[in-house]
Every structure is written in structure tokens, then in C-alpha cells.
């Protein structure tokens, strides 16, 4: 059984999850293009925006996987996403790219 209250909530979480993936891919491409000096985009000169996108995406996917998973898998996959997000926050705080 799902933790979501209804089908609209489930679809909203899925939409947010995939939208965050698209935004993260855009941030990755923009960061790489700026890092290699093909074009200059002010906010993508460091990895900060990309790291922030990763954190948001991992938290959304953690919630999504917890809500749709069954048994131990929902806990394991959800915790893996939370660990990735926490590790990224740790690296952001310590200025590790």
C-alpha cells in the first residue's frame, strides 16, 4: 500500500521527481560547458548549483521511492538517496567540489 493520500499526490511526486532530474541534467551540462570555457554562465562557474540540484533531487526521489516501494526495498533505496543528499551537503559545507 502506498503512503500517498491519492493518485493526484502520487502523480505530483512523480512529476516533481522527474522534473528535478531534468533540472539536474541541465545544471550538469551548464556546469560542464562553463567549466571548459565554451560559454560563460555566471551561476555555473562553480559546482554549487549542480550540488544543490543533486540534494533536492535526491530528497524528492527518497520520498518517491519510500512511497512506492515495498518491504525492505523502500527503506534501503530511500536511505541510499538520503545518504547521497547528506554526503553532498557535507561536501558543500566543506568546500569540496
C-alpha positions in Angstrom: 0.0 0.0 0.0 1.2 3.5 -0.9 1.7 6.2 1.7 0.2 8.7 -0.7 -3.3 10.0 0.0 -4.4 9.7 -3.6 -3.5 9.3 -7.2 -3.0 13.1 -7.6 -0.4 13.2 -4.9 1.4 10.2 -6.4 1.4 11.8 -9.8 2.6 15.1 -8.4 5.5 13.4 -6.6 6.4 11.6 -9.7 6.3 14.8 -11.8 8.5 16.6 -9.2 10.9 13.7 -9.2 11.4 13.6 -13.0 11.3 17.4 -13.3 14.1 17.6 -10.7 16.1 15.1 -12.8 15.7 17.3 -15.9 16.8 20.4 -14.0 19.8 18.5 -12.6 20.9 17.3 -16.0 20.6 20.9 -17.3 22.7 22.1 -14.3 25.3 19.4 -15.1 25.5 20.3 -18.7 25.7 24.0 -18.0 28.4 23.5 -15.4 30.5 21.4 -17.7 30.1 23.9 -20.6 31.1 26.7 -18.3 33.9 24.8 -16.7 35.5 24.1 -20.0 35.1 27.7 -21.1 32.9 27.1 -24.1 30.4 29.7 -22.8 30.3 31.8 -19.6 27.3 31.4 -17.4 27.7 33.3 -14.1 26.0 30.9 -11.7 27.6 27.8 -13.2 31.2 28.8 -12.7 31.3 26.6 -9.6 29.7 23.3 -8.8 27.4 24.9 -6.2 24.2 25.0 -8.3 24.8 21.4 -9.5 25.3 20.2 -5.9 22.1 22.0 -4.8 20.2 20.3 -7.6 21.6 16.9 -6.6 20.4 17.5 -3.0 16.9 18.5 -4.0 16.6 15.6 -6.5 17.8 13.0 -4.0 15.4 14.1 -1.3 12.5 14.1 -3.8 13.5 10.7 -5.0 13.9 9.4 -1.5 10.3 10.4 -0.7 9.1 9.0 -4.1 10.9 5.6 -3.6 9.7 5.3 0.0 6.1 5.9 -1.1 6.1 3.5 -4.0 8.4 0.7 -2.6 7.5 -2.5 -0.8 9.2 -4.2 2.1 12.8 -3.6 2.8 13.5 -2.1 -0.6 11.6 1.1 0.2 13.8 1.6 3.2 17.1 0.7 1.5 16.5 2.8 -1.6 15.1 5.7 0.3 18.1 5.7 2.7 20.6 5.5 -0.2 19.1 8.7 -1.6 19.2 10.4 1.7 22.8 9.4 2.2 23.7 10.8 -1.2 22.0 14.0 -0.3 23.7 14.2 3.1 27.1 13.5 1.6 26.6 16.2 -1.0 25.6 18.7 1.8 28.6 17.7 3.8 30.9 18.3 0.8 29.2 21.6 0.1 29.8 22.8 3.6 33.5 21.8 3.5 34.0 23.4 0.0 34.8 20.1 -1.7 33.9 20.2 -5.3 
